[in-house]
Structures are given as structure tokens and as C-alpha cells.
Amino acid sequence: MGYVRGFLPWIAFAVVATEADWRFGALAGLVLSAGLVVRERRAGHPVDRFVIEIGSGVFFALLAALAFAAPDSPLEPYDTALSLGWLALTAWGSLAVRRPFTLGIARTTAPPAVWDNPLFLRTNVIITAVWAASFTAGAGLLAVLLAAAPHALAAIVAVKLCGFAVPVVFTARYSRAVTARAKAAAVPAAVAGVTATAPSR
């Protein structure tokens, strides 16, 4: 799944930062992000296919610099909330410039003939908005939990997981629904490929 692959640095960061230290979590995220960007560039893929990976690299570079310069920073307890907040900004930003981050991924599974189709574009706007909303909600909830109940690990982990799981499930189901509606309306089947056919690269 393409989307999941793009978020591997964030998963690594969450695991390493929780089990070890936020400095090494940030480094793990940075190394993985850089690796993914290099892989995409070597494969000759357009930049809009790996917007999240580029944004991830920037975030983890900044976080690593902060973590090593000020390991006892008051921001350290909120590193996971900050990470989801950054993803939210990335997703909302891609919508603001009318280049939803899912668009580049979706184009890898849809023929060029449908790239400018309104259904194709609208579907990706909706999917990206759901990812953005999920990241925003997750960042807000994590910030509250970390401030009010920093030892409620089960709740914190649940929020982290939901921040990614909810949009993944939505993407898969919404893709199928759009496909079914397109076929029922006799729209070329390719147009329904629209979506990130449940995100695969």
C-alpha cells in the first residue's frame, strides 16, 4: 500500500521514540524518509507522488536538530502530537494549493486520460481532506492526552493508530464506492481507478 509505505518513517519514529529516546526516533524517521525519497527519485517518479515523504524528511531533520540541541526541551513530551500536526499541515497545504497529496499516488494506478476528469480530482480532494482531518483530530487529542494524562499509554497508542487507520479504511471503502457508482453510471471503468485503489504503488 503506497500510503502506508509513505508513513513508515512516522511509524518508526513512534516506536523508537517510545521505546528509546525522541532523538533516536527522529533520526530513524529522517533516515527512512531520505531512503524513500531517494528510492522514488531513482525510479523516476514525479515529485507529486512522494509529497508526504519529502515533508517527512523536513520534519524529522528539524526535530532531530531540536532533539539533539535541547534533549530536555519542553516540547519533547509532545513530539507525537507535533508529528501528526505536521502531517495535518502537509495535507491541508496540499489542498490549499489544489494539489491534494493523494493525487500523485492515484495517478500511478489510473491512465493519463482520466487525470483531468472532475470525478478523479474531486475524489482525491475528498480523500486527502479525510486524511487531513484525521491528522488534525489526532494531533489535538494527543496534545490534550499528553498534557492531562501522559501515562495513559493505551489511550495514547489508540489515538496514534486511529490517526492512520481511519483514513486508510476510508480510502479503501470510498474508492470501492466511487468505482461502483462510476460503473453504474456507465462511466469508463478507468475513471473509477481514480482513487488510490486503496493505495498501492
BELMOZI-V804918 format. One record per helix or strand. SS is the DSSP state (A for helix, B for strand). FROM is the first residue (numbers start at 1). TO is the last residue. Records with the same first field share a line. If there is no record, write none. Layout:
SS: FROM-TO  FROM-TO
//
This chain:
A: 2-6  8-19  22-42  47-49  51-69  76-96  101-106  112-114  118-148  153-184  189-192
//
